[in-house]
Amino acid sequence: MSGNPVETKKTRTNMRIVVACSAFVASMVGVSYAAVPLYQLFCQVTGYGGTTQRVEQMSDTILDRTIKVRFDSNVAAGLPWDFKPVQREVELRIGETVQVSYTATSTSDVATSGQATFNVTPMAAGAYFNKIQCFCFTENELKPGETMDMPVVFFVDPAIVDDLDAKDITTITLSYTFFPHASEKPVAAVAEPVQDSNTL
């Protein structure tokens, strides 16, 4: 004798609901994992939040108008580094490629690693501040007492003069903050064998 058709239909409907809910939850988990890289990509493309741009080549246009760039440095708690710009500001022509340097010195007695985050202010300038080379693109490691020169090669995109929100900017501040990089846990020392006093 076959089962109740009403009950069978109800069971199928419930199964569809369970499958749909499971798929929805899985898609939300996927979106949450993708949110951070997508947001970072959005910031890099638009300059939102003062995020600078990464480019492969220099500008082929240099304007007569100049702009000042100031340099700021910070170190987060937990990273024993002295980090600072070699010069506090430069004045350059818009479109001109310039190299400046920061230095970082470890004050630790063990090797330490750091990764720099960065932004520019005013935030409207972020879309036009182009980096060709920067220490912030990779993780950096310093040995005890080591000092490292950290160059930055950049230019300000001439398109900034056509942006209604950014064309009147005369000074840009480039700011870096170094954070400690996650490292492997130290391997526990192997205990020395205890000598039995009864051993002959």
N, C-alpha and C positions, 0 to 999 in steps of 0.2 A: 504494500500500500504506500503511495507516494506521500511526501510530507505536505504540510499545510502550505498552499501557494502564497498565502498572505505573509506567513512567517518567513518563507524563503525570500520573498521580495523585500521584506523588512531587513533581513540579514544582509542582502546584497547592497541595499541602500546604506546601511551602517558601515559596511566594508569600504564603500566608495568614499564616505565621509572621513574614515580613518586614513585612507590612502591620501586624500586631498590635504588633510591636516598635516600629515607627515611630510608631504612634499613642500607645503608652505613653510613648515618649521625648518626643513633642510635648506630651502632657498634663503630664508632670513639669516641662518647661520653663515651661509656663503656670502651674503651681502655684507654682514658685519665684518668678516675677515677681509673683504675687498675694500671696505670703506677707507681704511687708513692709506693704503697705497694709491687709491683713486683720488683721495683728498690731496695727497702729496703731489700727484701728477697735475691736478687742477691748479695747485699753487705754483708749480713750476712753469706751467703754460701761461697763466694769467698774471703772475707776480702778486697774487692775492696774499695779504698778510706780510708784505715786504719780502717775499721770497725772491731771491735773485735767479737769473737765468744762467744756464750752462750752455756754452756754444763751442764750436770747434775752430772757428777762424776769426780773425780780426775784422773790424769794420773797414769798409772801403771808402767811407765818407768821413771827413773830419771837418767840423764846423769851426768858425772863428770864435764862437761863444765859449766861454770857460765855465767850469763848475767845480766846486770844492767837494772833496770826499774826506770825511773824518773817519778815524778808526777807533773802535772800542773793543775791549777784551774783558772776558769774565771766565772764571773757573768755578765749576760747581763743587759743592762739598763732596769730599771723598776722593778727590784727585789732587795729590800733592805736587802741583806744578805752579811755576811762576810764568805767566803767559802775558805777553804785551806786544803792541806794535812797535816797530823800529822808529817810525815817524807817526806823529799824531794826525797829520792831514797833508793832502796834496791838492794842488790846483791843476787841472788838466783841461784840454779842449774836448768838447763833446765829440765822441767818435774816436778819440786818441787812445791807443792801447798803452797801458801803464803797468809796471810791475812794482809791487811794494812787498814788504816782508814783516812777518811777526816772528817772535822768538819764544820758545818754550823751554824751560829748564826744570828738570825733575829735582825735587827736594826730598825724594824718598830714598831709602836704602835698598829698595828692590825695584825690579823693572815694572813699569806701569804703562797702561794703554789708555788712550782717550780718543773720543770722537767729537768733532766740533759741529754745532748747529750754528745757523747764521740767519740774519735778516738785515734789511735796510730800512731806514726811516728818512723821510716820510714814506709811508707804505706805497703811495702812488708811484714812487720811483722804482719799485721792485721789478716791474716788467721791463725796465730799460737798463738795469744794471747787469751786464753780461760778464760772466767769468769764463776765461779760457783755461786757466790752471788754478787750482786751489788745494791746499792741504786738507780742506774740509771734505773733499771727495772720498777720502779713505780714512781708515783707522790709523792712528799714530802711536808708536811705542817709544818710550824713553827709558834708557838704562839709568841706574842710580847716578845722580849728579850730571847727567848728559844734558847738553843744550843743543837744540835743533833750530835751524833756520827754516821758516815756513813761508814760502813765497805765494803771492796771489797775483795773477795776471788778469786784468779786467779792462773794460771800456764802458762808457755810458752811450747807449744807442741814440743816434741822432734823431730817431723818431720821437724822442721825448718832447721835442719842441713843438710837435703837432698835437700833443695831448692836452686838452683843455684843463685837466686836473693836475698835470705835472709840468707844464711848460714854464711856470714861474719859479720852479724850484732852483735855488742857487747853491744849496749845500745838502749833501747826502751823507748819512752816517752808516757805515758798515760795521755791524756788531757780530762778534763771535762769542760763543760760550762753549767751553770744553767740558764734557761730561766723562766720568770714568766708564771705560768699556768693560763689559762683562768678561771675566777671565776664569780660567779653570781653577777649581778649588785645589789648594796645595795638597800634595800627597803626604799622608801621615808618615812620620819617620818610623822606620822599623825598630822595634824595641830591642835593645841589647839582651842577649840571653842572660838570665840570672844564674850565677854559678852556685851550685849546691855546695855548702860548706862541708858536707859530709863526703864530697868527692875526693878521692885520694889522688 
